[in-house]
Amino acid sequence: MTKITDLPRHERPREKLIERGPLGLKDKELLAILLRTADWNGWTLQKVKY
């Protein structure tokens, strides 16, 4: 399981948002920013399918 803090800075959702704007992010990355978290007791956003 990859946590946001494990990602290189340039691959983190907030940093991508600053660099690329909201259209440069995937839905799950925007959701991670809105929820202010990417991990709920072991469930990462990559595992959650919607």
PATI-836081 format. One record per residue: residue number from 0; residue in one letter; x, z, y of N, C-alpha, C in turn. Coordinates in steps of 0.05 Angstrom, whole numbers. Example, Ala and Ser with C-alpha at 12.3 -4.5 7.8 and 13.67 -1.06 7.14 Angstrom:
BEGIN
0:A:264:156:-114:246:156:-90:264:156:-66
1:S:257:142:-45:273:143:-21:258:157:1
end
This chain:
BEGIN
0:M:17:0:-23:0:0:0:18:0:25
1:T:13:-19:42:29:-21:67:13:-8:90
2:K:27:10:103:15:23:127:24:8:151
3:I:9:11:172:16:-2:198:44:6:206
4:T:51:31:203:77:41:212:99:29:195
5:D:93:19:171:114:7:154:120:-22:163
6:L:102:-34:178:106:-62:187:126:-63:209
7:P:141:-85:211:158:-89:234:141:-90:259
8:R:152:-82:282:136:-80:306:122:-106:313
9:H:135:-129:309:123:-154:317:99:-163:299
10:E:96:-149:277:74:-155:259:51:-135:260
11:R:53:-115:277:32:-95:280:9:-106:297
12:P:-15:-98:290:-39:-110:304:-38:-106:334
13:R:-31:-82:344:-32:-77:373:-11:-94:387
14:E:13:-97:375:34:-113:387:26:-143:387
15:K:13:-151:365:4:-179:363:-17:-184:385
16:L:-35:-165:389:-56:-168:410:-43:-171:437
17:I:-23:-156:443:-9:-158:469:4:-185:472
18:E:18:-194:450:32:-220:451:14:-244:451
19:R:-5:-244:433:-21:-268:427:-50:-268:438
20:G:-59:-244:445:-87:-242:453:-105:-240:429
21:P:-131:-234:433:-149:-229:411:-154:-253:392
22:L:-151:-277:402:-155:-300:385:-132:-305:366
23:G:-109:-291:371:-86:-294:353:-86:-274:330
24:L:-107:-258:328:-108:-238:307:-130:-245:287
25:K:-126:-235:263:-146:-237:242:-168:-216:247
26:D:-191:-220:235:-213:-201:239:-205:-173:230
27:K:-191:-170:208:-183:-144:198:-163:-130:216
28:E:-147:-146:231:-128:-135:250:-143:-124:274
29:L:-162:-139:284:-179:-130:306:-194:-105:298
30:L:-204:-105:274:-219:-81:264:-201:-57:263
31:A:-177:-61:254:-158:-38:253:-153:-27:281
32:I:-151:-44:301:-147:-34:328:-172:-20:338
33:L:-195:-31:333:-220:-18:342:-224:9:328
34:L:-218:11:303:-222:36:289:-199:56:293
35:R:-177:46:304:-153:62:310:-140:73:285
36:T:-145:59:263:-133:68:238:-132:44:219
37:A:-115:45:199:-114:24:179:-113:36:151
38:D:-119:61:149:-118:74:123:-138:97:122
39:W:-157:95:103:-176:116:98:-173:126:70
40:N:-158:147:67:-153:160:41:-145:139:20
41:G:-125:123:27:-114:103:8:-127:76:10
42:W:-149:73:24:-162:47:27:-151:33:52
43:T:-135:13:49:-124:-1:72:-143:-24:79
44:L:-141:-34:103:-159:-56:111:-155:-81:94
45:Q:-130:-84:83:-126:-107:66:-142:-105:40
46:K:-149:-81:31:-164:-77:7:-194:-80:12
47:V:-202:-74:36:-231:-74:43:-239:-103:48
48:K:-258:-113:33:-268:-141:36:-296:-140:48
49:Y:-300:-156:68:-326:-157:80:-334:-186:83
end
